Amino acid sequence: MKPIKKVVILAAGLGTRFLPMTKAIPKAMLPILDKPVIQYLVEEALDSGIQEIIIVTGMGKRAIEEHFDHSYELEHELRSRGKLELLETMERIEKRARFAYVRQENAHGDGHAILCAKDVLGEEPFAVLFGDDIVDGSRPALRQLLDVYEKTGNPVLCVEKVAAKDLPNYGVIEVQSRENREIQVKSLVEKPTPEAAPSNYGIIGKYICTPDVLKNLAESESSHTDGEIRLIDGLRTHLENGGKIDAWEVEGTRYDTGNPWGLLEANVAFALKDPETRSHLDQMIHKNNS
């Protein structure tokens, strides 16, 4: 079993739910407090032991590359002002991560976005992080998936229990067997009605993929009315070919930052965790309610 050394972060989306803000600012650069969403994902990868970061971008996403690039002028300014703690925070990523950027020229689905990174991935297993899903917990969500992969060698999906009314927004797994949080997947259904859903376990945007999943994607023809190639297509083919897929019910609180309410919820939740920002937030709420 080959170790996971690379993660693909999908950040090419147009962010239409956040227009007009995302006309000039990539959705992945929208903030949770003082950090953009994509930085939380990069830190999740690093804290899980993965240092090779492949970011799939699109038109107008240059700010992502600039954010993770060295800024010698800024570093000099922080050092001269004695703001070493802030400098250390910035350098933590710059010194540990190795970035590669690939371009998705047209929005043909998340599977197509992953295929854009095919030459960089080679024949190795890899992780995938969608740019919208932040999980706050004591252990990085990606590390949880890696622990399952290192035990079974199978592709691993990140899942959580979803309210019935929300199931049409998710890929949903059918459970073959389950032991605590670890699940063996029998089948995958995309965006089922609540009545047709085989379980209440929705897939969220964190995956471990083996090379054959990438091969299946490369050979896939879209089964969707919009013509997109999606990761679930490659995973379904993997099952049809006799392969096994595991799922892990994630530990932690998940925030869907791909919509305005989810981003606001994440900001409030992270603000409440910090004593200083919690104090300011309490004062603001008290002021507005008085």
C-alpha positions in Angstrom: 0.0 0.0 0.0 1.5 3.3 -1.1 1.3 6.2 1.4 -0.7 9.3 0.7 1.7 12.2 -0.1 -0.5 14.5 -2.2 -3.8 16.3 -1.7 -5.9 18.0 -4.4 -7.8 21.0 -3.3 -10.6 22.0 -5.7 -10.9 25.8 -5.9 -12.0 26.5 -9.4 -15.7 27.2 -8.7 -17.3 30.4 -9.7 -18.9 31.1 -6.3 -22.2 32.4 -7.8 -23.9 32.2 -4.4 -21.7 35.0 -3.2 -22.0 37.4 -6.1 -21.3 40.2 -6.5 -18.4 39.7 -4.0 -16.9 36.7 -6.0 -16.8 38.6 -9.2 -13.3 39.7 -8.2 -12.5 37.6 -5.1 -12.2 33.8 -5.3 -14.8 32.1 -3.1 -11.9 30.1 -1.5 -10.4 33.4 -0.3 -13.5 34.5 1.6 -12.6 34.7 5.3 -13.4 32.8 8.5 -12.2 35.5 10.9 -8.6 36.4 9.9 -7.9 33.5 7.5 -9.4 32.6 4.1 -11.3 29.3 3.8 -8.6 27.7 1.7 -6.0 28.2 4.3 -8.0 26.1 6.8 -7.9 23.3 4.2 -4.1 23.7 3.6 -3.6 23.6 7.4 -5.8 20.5 7.6 -3.6 18.7 5.1 -0.4 19.8 6.8 -1.7 18.7 10.2 -2.6 15.4 8.7 0.9 14.8 7.5 0.6 15.8 3.8 2.9 18.5 2.4 2.3 18.3 -1.3 -0.6 20.6 -2.1 -2.1 20.7 -5.6 -4.7 23.4 -6.0 -7.0 23.4 -9.0 -7.9 26.9 -9.9 -9.7 28.7 -12.7 -10.0 32.1 -14.3 -9.6 35.0 -11.8 -8.1 32.9 -9.0 -4.7 34.5 -9.0 -5.2 35.8 -5.4 -5.0 32.2 -4.2 -1.5 31.8 -5.5 -0.4 35.1 -4.2 -1.8 34.3 -0.8 0.5 31.3 -0.4 3.5 32.9 -2.2 6.4 34.4 -0.3 6.1 38.1 0.4 9.6 39.3 1.2 8.4 42.9 1.7 5.7 41.9 4.2 8.0 39.6 6.0 10.7 42.3 6.4 8.0 44.8 7.6 6.7 42.3 10.2 10.2 41.5 11.4 11.2 45.2 11.7 8.1 45.9 13.7 8.7 43.0 16.1 5.6 41.2 15.1 7.3 37.8 15.2 4.3 35.8 16.3 2.4 36.9 13.2 5.4 36.3 11.0 5.7 32.7 12.4 2.1 32.1 11.6 2.7 33.0 8.0 5.9 31.1 7.7 4.4 28.0 9.1 2.7 27.2 5.8 5.4 28.6 3.6 8.1 26.4 5.1 6.1 23.2 5.3 4.0 23.1 2.2 5.0 22.5 -1.4 2.4 24.0 -3.8 1.5 23.1 -7.4 -1.3 24.9 -9.3 -3.2 23.5 -12.3 -5.9 25.2 -14.2 -9.4 24.0 -15.0 -10.3 26.0 -18.1 -14.0 25.1 -18.1 -16.4 24.1 -15.4 -17.0 20.4 -16.4 -17.5 19.0 -12.9 -15.4 18.0 -9.9 -14.2 14.8 -11.6 -13.0 16.9 -14.5 -11.2 19.2 -12.1 -9.4 16.3 -10.5 -8.4 15.0 -14.0 -6.8 18.4 -14.6 -4.2 17.3 -12.0 -3.7 13.9 -13.5 -0.1 14.5 -14.7 0.9 15.8 -11.3 -0.7 12.9 -9.4 0.9 10.1 -11.6 0.1 6.6 -10.3 -0.1 7.5 -6.6 -3.1 7.5 -4.3 -4.1 10.9 -3.2 -6.5 12.9 -1.1 -9.2 15.4 -2.3 -10.5 18.3 -0.4 -13.4 20.4 -1.8 -13.1 24.1 -1.1 -16.4 24.4 0.8 -16.2 21.9 3.7 -14.5 22.9 7.0 -14.6 20.4 9.9 -13.7 21.8 13.3 -12.7 19.1 15.7 -9.9 17.8 18.0 -8.4 15.7 15.1 -8.2 16.9 11.5 -10.9 15.3 9.3 -8.4 14.3 6.7 -6.3 12.5 9.3 -9.4 10.5 10.3 -9.8 9.3 6.7 -6.1 8.6 6.4 -6.3 6.3 9.4 -9.0 4.3 7.7 -7.0 4.1 4.4 -3.8 3.0 6.2 -5.8 0.1 7.6 -7.7 -1.0 4.5 -6.0 0.4 1.4 -9.4 1.3 0.0 -10.8 4.6 -1.2 -12.4 6.4 1.7 -15.3 8.8 1.7 -16.1 11.3 4.5 -19.8 11.2 5.5 -22.1 12.7 8.1 -25.7 12.1 9.0 -27.9 14.5 7.1 -31.5 15.6 7.7 -34.0 13.9 5.3 -35.0 17.2 3.7 -31.3 17.9 2.7 -30.5 14.5 1.2 -31.3 15.7 -2.4 -28.3 18.0 -2.1 -25.8 15.1 -1.4 -24.3 12.0 -2.7 -25.6 9.3 -0.3 -24.1 5.9 0.5 -25.8 2.6 0.9 -24.3 0.7 3.9 -22.9 -2.8 3.4 -21.7 -3.1 7.0 -20.7 -0.8 9.9 -18.4 -0.9 12.9 -18.6 2.2 15.0 -17.8 5.1 12.6 -16.2 3.0 9.9 -18.6 1.9 7.2 -18.2 -0.4 4.2 -20.1 1.1 1.2 -22.4 -1.1 -0.9 -23.5 1.5 -3.4 -23.6 5.3 -4.1 -26.7 7.3 -5.1 -26.4 10.9 -6.2 -28.9 13.5 -4.8 -31.8 11.0 -4.1 -35.2 12.1 -2.8 -35.7 11.4 0.9 -37.9 8.4 0.0 -35.3 6.9 -2.3 -32.3 7.5 -0.2 -30.6 4.2 0.9 -29.4 5.8 4.2 -29.1 9.2 5.8 -25.3 9.3 5.4 -24.4 12.2 3.0 -20.9 12.5 1.5 -19.1 15.7 2.3 -16.1 17.1 0.4 -13.2 15.0 1.7 -11.9 11.8 0.0 -9.1 9.4 -0.3 -8.7 8.1 -3.8 -6.7 5.2 -5.2 -5.1 5.3 -8.7 -7.8 3.1 -10.2 -10.4 5.7 -9.2 -8.5 8.3 -11.3 -8.2 5.8 -14.2 -12.0 5.2 -14.0 -12.5 9.0 -14.1 -10.3 9.3 -17.2 -12.4 6.7 -19.0 -15.8 8.0 -17.8 -18.5 9.4 -19.9 -20.8 11.8 -18.1 -24.0 10.2 -16.9 -25.5 13.6 -16.0 -27.8 15.9 -17.9 -25.4 18.8 -17.6 -22.5 16.8 -19.2 -20.3 17.1 -16.2 -17.8 14.4 -15.0 -18.0 13.9 -11.3 -15.9 12.1 -8.8 -18.9 9.9 -7.9 -18.7 8.5 -11.4 -15.2 7.1 -10.8 -16.2 5.8 -7.4 -19.3 4.0 -8.8 -17.2 2.4 -11.5 -14.7 1.2 -8.8 -17.5 -0.6 -7.0 -18.9 -2.0 -10.3 -15.5 -3.5 -11.0 -15.4 -5.3 -7.7 -13.5 -2.8 -5.7 -14.2 -1.8 -2.1 -14.9 1.6 -0.7 -15.0 2.6 2.9 -16.7 5.6 4.5 -16.0 7.3 7.8 -18.6 9.2 9.8 -16.5 12.3 10.6 -15.8 13.5 14.2 -16.2 17.2 14.5 -18.6 20.0 13.5 -18.8 20.6 9.8 -19.5 24.0 8.2 -20.6 24.3 4.5 -18.9 27.6 3.6 -20.1 27.3 0.0 -23.2 29.3 0.9 -23.5 32.6 2.8 -25.3 31.2 5.8 -22.7 28.4 6.3 -19.9 30.9 6.0 -21.6 33.2 8.6 -22.2 30.3 10.9 -18.5 29.3 10.7 -17.4 32.8 11.5 -19.6 33.0 14.5 -18.6 29.6 15.7 -14.9 30.3 15.4 -15.3 33.7 17.0 -17.0 32.1 20.0 -14.0 29.8 20.5 -11.5 32.7 20.9 -11.9 34.6 24.3 -11.1 38.0 22.8 -13.4 37.8 19.7 -16.1 36.1 21.9 -16.0 39.2 24.2 -16.5 41.6 21.2 -19.2 39.4 19.8 -21.1 39.3 23.1 -20.8 43.1 23.4 -22.1 43.6 19.9 -25.1 41.3 20.4 -25.9 43.0 23.8 -25.7 46.4 22.1 -28.0 45.4 19.3 -30.5 43.9 21.7 -30.6 46.7 24.1 
